[in-house]
Amino acid sequence: MSFDSRGFIRARFLPRTSAVPVPALAAWFAGAAVWTVRGLDGRELGRVNEAQEKRSHLSALVDAIASAGPELATELKKSLGLDASEMPRDVARRIALMEAGSASPLCDTELALKLCSAFPVVFYELTNEILRLTGEGAETGKPLPSGDAQTSSQPSGSVTPGGDSSTR
């Protein structure tokens, strides 16, 4: 059987999502303690895989700025999450995973670092789920409309004959 490349190219794909219960974080959720994550596409995964290299470059840049003012450099490193002595490559990658794959709540570097520090098991569970979803690939979405207008078979009944529904 041959591969339908045309059908594949025309298909609409949506990222897989998963609602992950996070009972350890219940105090910070207004409702159910659920963190929604999604799978990444290839470009996002590439950026995640380069996270440690990027952190090294940022750290070197901040060190260069340090010659102008050590206090500024310290604050800059702290705000960028570079203040810890050598962050493990896996943790840097997982922080990038949280930033890219967190659907709700959205996650920035500061939140990912705090989650990693305060709730490391939850942090690893969420990033493992992002990796699992990414590995499964995208889901096929609903086909795009063909462009033909569909008409209903019966009038809706919400508009009186000869009348305008905006006057109601």
Beta strands, then each sheet from edge to edge (+ up, - down):
strand 1: 13-14
strand 2: 17-21
strand 3: 34-38
strand 4: 102-104
strand 5: 139-140
sheet 1: 1+ 5-
sheet 2: 2+ 3- 4+
end
